[in-house]
Amino acid sequence: MSIREVSRAIARCVDSKVGTLQSGYLAGRASSRASLARLRRLDTAGEASWMSVGEELFADLPSFNLGEETERKELESVRAALQLYAILQQSRKSPVATFPTNSGNAGSFGNACRLYVAASNGDGESGVKRRLSSIEAATDFSGAMVGVRSLVRLIRTAKVKTPIQLDFGLLASDLFENQFEDTRGDVFMRWARDFYKANPKQDGQDAKADRN
């Protein structure tokens, strides 16, 4: 099985997990809210443990039998995507996750960064570009995630009528491929394409600043 085939399977798995979490959260289920809170605190010392979030992270994960190192990269990507969803969804009454059936490329990480810049009337562009460059220059997954988390938190602050949405399955796929030399360049090419590609209709409507 190729890296890209594994990547697509990871995307489907994360989309399913995020869909379940999001529907539960928006329905007001206490269990879903508790799951998101644990995911947000996973990296905080003395807070959520791996066992406490095991079901959200590891249940129904596909098995590829490609070796311990590839499995570790798979788990890192899934964990990161679910935690980023938990961060973006926090205290929001509208869905922040979108899915391939209705998003096209609109849910890509590069597009979400572009929408944040549009919502800030361009004021945040230099900071976003700097963070994207730092992700591309990172020499390991942890270093890249510093920039990714920073940008997701920025996206969360966008002054928009409806939240900027991300396809977290696609993001998990990108984070997985970013860990392989043969595919990481394609990840940044797609992010750069979606960041710089003009979409006047979307910028003017979906990411319009809420002045009401």
C-alpha positions in Angstrom: 0.0 0.0 0.0 1.4 3.4 -1.0 1.8 6.4 1.3 -1.0 8.2 -0.6 -3.4 5.2 -0.2 -2.7 5.1 3.5 -3.2 8.9 3.6 -6.6 8.6 2.0 -7.6 5.9 4.5 -6.5 8.1 7.4 -8.6 11.0 6.0 -11.7 8.8 5.9 -11.2 7.6 9.4 -10.7 11.1 10.8 -13.7 12.4 8.9 -15.8 9.7 10.6 -14.5 10.4 14.0 -14.9 14.2 13.7 -18.4 13.8 12.3 -19.4 11.8 15.3 -17.9 14.2 17.7 -19.3 17.3 16.0 -22.9 15.9 15.7 -22.8 15.0 19.4 -21.3 18.3 20.5 -23.9 20.4 18.5 -26.7 18.2 19.9 -25.5 19.2 23.4 -24.4 15.7 24.5 -22.3 15.9 27.7 -20.1 12.9 26.6 -19.1 14.7 23.4 -18.3 17.9 25.2 -16.2 15.9 27.7 -14.4 14.2 24.8 -13.4 17.5 23.2 -12.3 18.9 26.5 -10.0 15.9 27.1 -8.6 16.2 23.6 -7.8 19.9 24.1 -5.9 19.1 27.3 -4.0 16.0 26.1 -0.6 17.7 25.9 -1.1 19.6 29.2 0.9 18.2 32.1 -1.3 16.6 34.8 -4.4 16.8 32.7 -5.9 14.4 30.2 -4.1 11.0 29.8 -3.8 8.8 26.8 -6.1 6.3 28.4 -8.8 8.9 28.9 -8.9 9.7 25.2 -8.1 6.3 23.9 -11.5 5.6 22.5 -11.7 8.9 20.6 -8.2 8.4 19.1 -7.7 4.7 18.6 -11.0 2.9 18.2 -11.6 1.8 14.6 -8.2 3.0 13.3 -7.3 1.2 10.1 -4.3 -1.2 10.3 -1.9 -1.2 7.4 0.9 -3.5 8.7 3.6 -1.1 7.3 5.8 -1.1 10.3 6.1 0.6 13.7 7.4 3.9 12.3 4.6 4.4 9.8 2.1 3.4 12.5 3.5 6.1 14.8 3.2 8.7 12.0 -0.4 7.6 11.5 -1.3 7.9 15.2 0.4 11.4 15.4 -1.6 12.6 12.5 -4.9 11.4 13.8 -4.2 12.7 17.3 -3.2 16.1 15.9 -6.3 16.4 13.7 -8.8 15.5 16.4 -7.1 17.9 18.9 -7.2 20.7 16.4 -10.9 20.1 15.8 -11.5 20.3 19.5 -9.6 23.6 19.7 -11.5 25.1 16.8 -14.9 23.9 17.9 -14.6 25.1 21.5 -17.6 27.3 22.6 -18.9 27.5 19.0 -22.6 26.8 18.3 -22.0 26.3 14.6 -20.0 23.4 13.0 -16.3 24.1 12.3 -15.7 20.9 10.4 -16.6 20.3 6.8 -16.4 17.2 4.8 -15.4 16.2 1.3 -19.0 15.7 0.0 -19.8 19.4 0.4 -16.5 21.3 0.7 -14.3 20.6 -2.4 -11.1 22.4 -1.7 -12.9 24.9 0.5 -12.0 22.9 3.7 -8.2 22.8 3.0 -5.8 24.3 5.5 -4.4 26.7 3.0 -7.9 28.0 2.1 -8.7 28.4 5.8 -5.6 30.5 6.3 -6.6 32.6 3.3 -10.1 33.2 4.7 -8.6 34.3 8.0 -6.5 36.9 6.1 -9.6 38.1 4.2 -11.5 38.4 7.4 -8.8 40.6 8.9 -8.8 42.8 5.8 -5.2 41.7 5.1 -3.8 42.8 8.4 -2.9 39.3 9.5 -1.2 38.3 6.2 2.4 38.7 7.2 1.9 36.7 10.4 0.1 33.9 8.5 2.8 33.7 5.9 5.5 33.6 8.6 3.8 30.7 10.4 3.3 28.8 7.1 7.0 29.2 6.3 8.0 28.0 9.7 5.9 24.8 9.3 7.6 24.2 5.9 11.0 24.7 7.5 10.4 22.5 10.5 12.6 19.5 10.8 10.2 17.3 12.7 6.5 16.8 13.3 6.5 18.5 16.7 8.1 21.6 15.2 5.6 21.7 12.4 2.7 21.3 14.8 3.7 24.4 16.7 2.9 26.5 13.6 -0.2 24.5 12.7 -1.7 24.9 16.2 -0.8 28.6 16.2 -2.7 29.1 12.9 -5.7 27.1 13.9 -6.0 29.3 17.0 -5.7 32.4 14.8 -8.4 31.0 12.5 -10.6 30.6 15.6 -10.4 34.3 16.3 -11.5 35.4 12.9 -14.3 38.0 13.1 -16.8 36.3 10.7 -20.5 35.7 10.6 -20.0 31.9 10.4 -16.9 30.1 11.6 -14.2 29.3 9.1 -14.4 25.6 8.5 -11.7 22.9 8.0 -11.8 19.5 6.5 -10.0 17.7 9.4 -9.7 14.4 7.5 -7.9 16.2 4.7 -5.7 18.0 7.4 -4.9 14.6 9.0 -3.9 13.3 5.5 -1.7 16.4 4.9 0.0 16.0 8.3 0.7 12.3 7.6 2.2 13.0 4.2 4.2 15.9 5.6 6.2 13.3 7.5 7.6 11.6 4.3 10.2 13.2 2.1 8.5 11.9 -1.1 5.2 13.6 -0.3 5.8 16.6 2.0 6.6 18.9 -0.9 3.2 18.2 -2.4 1.5 19.1 0.8 3.0 22.6 0.9 2.4 23.1 -2.8 -1.3 22.5 -2.2 -1.4 24.8 0.8 0.4 27.5 -1.1 -2.0 27.1 -4.1 -5.1 27.3 -1.9 -3.7 30.2 0.1 -2.8 32.4 -2.9 -5.7 31.4 -5.2 -8.2 34.2 -5.3 -11.8 33.4 -4.6 -13.6 36.8 -4.5 -17.1 35.2 -4.0 -16.0 33.2 -1.0 -13.9 36.0 0.5 -16.7 38.5 0.1 -19.4 36.3 1.6 -18.2 33.3 3.7 -15.4 35.2 5.3 -17.0 38.6 5.5 -16.3 40.4 8.7 -19.2 40.6 11.0 -19.9 44.3 11.6 -23.4 43.9 12.9 
